[in-house]
Amino acid sequence: MKVSKKWRTVTPLSKSIALALFISLPIIAFIFGAKWQKLRDMAIIIELSGKASTTQESPVPQKVLRPQNYNGGDDNVIKVDGTPIPYGL
């Protein structure tokens, strides 16, 4: 397939357009991304503030289950939200 020379020639206009796009597109993308992040942050803050106003129950501690052949450590440990906490604290 032969393409004529006028379609393969780099002109001053095409260089100018390429340069303008090369400089402007990253700047536009950065500005858009910054505004998008600000909107996302505001949505998260609004969501969290809505959850904070509702009453929530405190987590119920659960005893850690260990195998019967466990030979070490203290069995007086509770687990709250996945964090082991010793009894008596």
Backbone as CSV, one residue per row, in Angstrom:
resi,resn,N_x,N_y,N_z,CA_x,CA_y,CA_z,C_x,C_y,C_z
1,MET,0.845,-1.170,0.000,0.000,0.000,0.000,0.894,1.238,0.000
2,LYS,0.763,2.020,-1.036,1.563,3.233,-1.146,0.778,4.418,-0.603
3,VAL,1.462,5.195,0.245,0.871,6.407,0.796,1.629,7.569,0.182
4,SER,0.875,8.555,-0.263,1.536,9.682,-0.926,2.429,10.449,0.044
5,LYS,3.384,11.159,-0.495,4.378,11.852,0.310,3.757,12.968,1.161
6,LYS,2.674,13.567,0.706,2.087,14.670,1.475,1.519,14.190,2.811
7,TRP,1.180,12.901,2.931,0.648,12.373,4.194,1.770,11.913,5.125
8,ARG,2.977,11.768,4.612,4.117,11.322,5.421,5.051,12.457,5.796
9,THR,4.779,13.649,5.374,5.673,14.778,5.602,5.368,15.449,6.940
10,VAL,6.428,15.749,7.690,6.281,16.474,8.950,6.361,17.956,8.637
11,THR,5.279,18.641,8.916,5.214,20.079,8.619,5.397,20.886,9.903
12,PRO,5.679,22.172,9.781,5.781,23.009,10.981,4.472,23.028,11.775
13,LEU,3.341,22.953,11.099,2.059,22.927,11.798,1.910,21.640,12.615
14,SER,2.260,20.509,12.040,2.140,19.255,12.778,3.110,19.204,13.953
15,LYS,4.294,19.791,13.793,5.234,19.873,14.910,4.670,20.739,16.032
16,SER,4.056,21.847,15.668,3.479,22.753,16.672,2.336,22.080,17.422
17,ILE,1.484,21.380,16.689,0.362,20.678,17.322,0.879,19.582,18.254
18,ALA,1.874,18.826,17.806,2.448,17.766,18.635,3.072,18.342,19.904
19,LEU,3.797,19.436,19.776,4.420,20.070,20.939,3.356,20.580,21.914
20,ALA,2.317,21.221,21.383,1.253,21.741,22.241,0.560,20.601,22.994
21,LEU,0.281,19.488,22.317,-0.359,18.348,22.979,0.582,17.694,23.995
22,PHE,1.865,17.604,23.643,2.851,16.996,24.524,2.967,17.758,25.840
23,ILE,2.833,19.080,25.777,2.940,19.909,26.978,1.605,20.010,27.703
24,SER,0.511,20.199,26.967,-0.767,20.487,27.615,-1.483,19.252,28.192
25,LEU,-1.395,18.107,27.544,-2.134,16.942,28.035,-1.703,16.492,29.434
26,PRO,-0.410,16.403,29.754,-0.054,16.049,31.135,-0.526,17.081,32.158
27,ILE,-0.470,18.358,31.800,-0.930,19.404,32.724,-2.431,19.281,32.952
28,ILE,-3.179,19.089,31.886,-4.637,18.924,32.010,-4.964,17.678,32.828
29,ALA,-4.237,16.584,32.590,-4.481,15.351,33.341,-4.166,15.543,34.825
30,PHE,-3.103,16.280,35.137,-2.759,16.547,36.531,-3.851,17.361,37.221
31,ILE,-4.321,18.412,36.579,-5.373,19.252,37.159,-6.644,18.443,37.362
32,PHE,-7.015,17.641,36.354,-8.202,16.805,36.473,-8.043,15.804,37.615
33,GLY,-6.865,15.194,37.728,-6.630,14.227,38.796,-6.686,14.860,40.174
34,ALA,-6.154,16.065,40.312,-6.192,16.757,41.606,-7.620,17.085,42.007
35,LYS,-8.418,17.547,41.052,-9.824,17.853,41.358,-10.599,16.577,41.673
36,TRP,-10.304,15.515,40.941,-10.979,14.231,41.178,-10.646,13.716,42.578
37,GLN,-9.376,13.820,42.983,-8.990,13.358,44.317,-9.670,14.179,45.394
38,LYS,-9.799,15.482,45.176,-10.478,16.340,46.146,-11.945,15.922,46.298
39,LEU,-12.594,15.601,45.183,-13.981,15.134,45.239,-14.081,13.804,45.976
40,ARG,-13.144,12.903,45.722,-13.147,11.600,46.400,-12.942,11.777,47.898
41,ASP,-12.015,12.656,48.289,-11.771,12.903,49.708,-13.003,13.483,50.386
42,MET,-13.674,14.414,49.712,-14.887,15.007,50.278,-15.970,13.947,50.438
43,ALA,-16.095,13.045,49.465,-17.102,11.988,49.551,-16.804,11.058,50.713
44,ILE,-15.529,10.748,50.945,-15.163,9.876,52.059,-15.438,10.572,53.385
45,ILE,-15.124,11.867,53.478,-15.381,12.612,54.711,-16.872,12.663,54.995
46,ILE,-17.660,12.912,53.966,-19.117,12.952,54.149,-19.625,11.587,54.587
47,GLU,-19.103,10.535,53.969,-19.526,9.175,54.327,-19.148,8.861,55.766
48,LEU,-17.938,9.218,56.166,-17.504,8.938,57.529,-18.264,9.771,58.545
49,SER,-18.556,11.012,58.217,-19.301,11.840,59.161,-20.727,11.331,59.318
50,GLY,-21.279,10.761,58.266,-22.613,10.167,58.363,-22.600,8.928,59.227
51,LYS,-21.547,8.127,59.158,-21.438,6.927,59.983,-21.148,7.284,61.434
52,ALA,-20.433,8.366,61.652,-20.074,8.744,63.014,-21.295,9.200,63.798
53,SER,-22.297,9.725,63.121,-23.466,10.220,63.836,-24.384,9.096,64.298
54,THR,-24.277,7.931,63.697,-25.112,6.809,64.126,-24.471,6.139,65.325
55,THR,-25.289,5.530,66.144,-24.758,4.839,67.315,-24.214,3.490,66.894
56,GLN,-23.046,3.179,67.389,-22.413,1.913,67.077,-22.140,1.160,68.370
57,GLU,-22.318,-0.143,68.316,-22.023,-0.960,69.480,-20.523,-1.200,69.555
58,SER,-20.013,-1.275,70.774,-18.590,-1.568,70.924,-18.360,-3.047,70.618
59,PRO,-17.186,-3.391,70.124,-16.932,-4.786,69.779,-16.925,-5.678,71.009
60,VAL,-17.414,-6.880,70.842,-17.470,-7.848,71.934,-16.184,-8.666,71.901
61,PRO,-15.443,-8.703,73.014,-14.214,-9.493,73.026,-14.533,-10.979,72.903
62,GLN,-13.690,-11.703,72.198,-13.863,-13.135,72.022,-12.605,-13.846,72.479
63,LYS,-12.787,-14.984,73.122,-11.641,-15.765,73.583,-10.952,-16.405,72.380
64,VAL,-9.629,-16.402,72.410,-8.856,-16.976,71.323,-8.918,-18.487,71.429
65,LEU,-9.258,-19.148,70.329,-9.318,-20.609,70.316,-7.960,-21.154,69.911
66,ARG,-7.473,-22.115,70.704,-6.186,-22.729,70.412,-6.377,-24.240,70.351
67,PRO,-5.507,-24.944,69.634,-5.602,-26.398,69.601,-5.355,-26.992,70.981
68,GLN,-5.887,-28.187,71.231,-5.749,-28.821,72.549,-4.300,-29.163,72.866
69,ASN,-3.490,-29.408,71.845,-2.098,-29.771,72.097,-1.179,-28.545,72.152
70,TYR,-1.726,-27.362,72.335,-0.930,-26.138,72.435,-0.212,-26.128,73.775
71,ASN,1.125,-25.980,73.768,1.912,-26.094,74.997,2.592,-24.803,75.411
72,GLY,2.149,-23.690,74.982,2.860,-22.480,75.359,1.949,-21.277,75.406
73,GLY,2.439,-20.250,76.034,1.701,-18.997,76.058,0.635,-18.953,77.131
74,ASP,-0.011,-17.832,77.219,-1.036,-17.587,78.226,-2.405,-17.762,77.581
75,ASP,-3.257,-18.538,78.211,-4.608,-18.722,77.672,-5.532,-17.573,78.045
76,ASN,-5.070,-16.675,78.886,-5.895,-15.541,79.276,-5.713,-14.399,78.278
77,VAL,-6.083,-14.642,77.035,-5.961,-13.649,75.983,-7.308,-13.518,75.296
78,ILE,-7.728,-12.285,75.067,-8.946,-12.050,74.304,-8.555,-11.397,72.994
79,LYS,-9.479,-11.415,72.054,-9.192,-10.856,70.744,-10.294,-9.848,70.423
80,VAL,-9.910,-8.592,70.151,-10.861,-7.545,69.790,-10.489,-7.058,68.407
81,ASP,-11.385,-7.222,67.468,-11.154,-6.819,66.082,-9.833,-7.388,65.543
82,GLY,-9.512,-8.613,65.886,-8.323,-9.266,65.370,-7.047,-8.933,66.118
83,THR,-7.107,-8.096,67.177,-5.920,-7.725,67.932,-5.925,-8.470,69.266
84,PRO,-4.930,-9.309,69.548,-4.913,-10.011,70.843,-4.603,-9.046,71.977
85,ILE,-5.423,-9.114,73.041,-5.251,-8.251,74.216,-5.300,-9.152,75.445
86,PRO,-4.285,-9.104,76.336,-4.321,-9.946,77.539,-5.415,-9.489,78.490
87,TYR,-5.989,-10.467,79.238,-6.972,-10.115,80.261,-6.305,-9.261,81.328
88,GLY,-7.085,-8.448,81.972,-6.581,-7.648,83.087,-6.084,-6.282,82.691
89,LEU,-6.129,-5.929,81.423,-5.713,-4.582,81.017,-6.887,-3.651,80.982
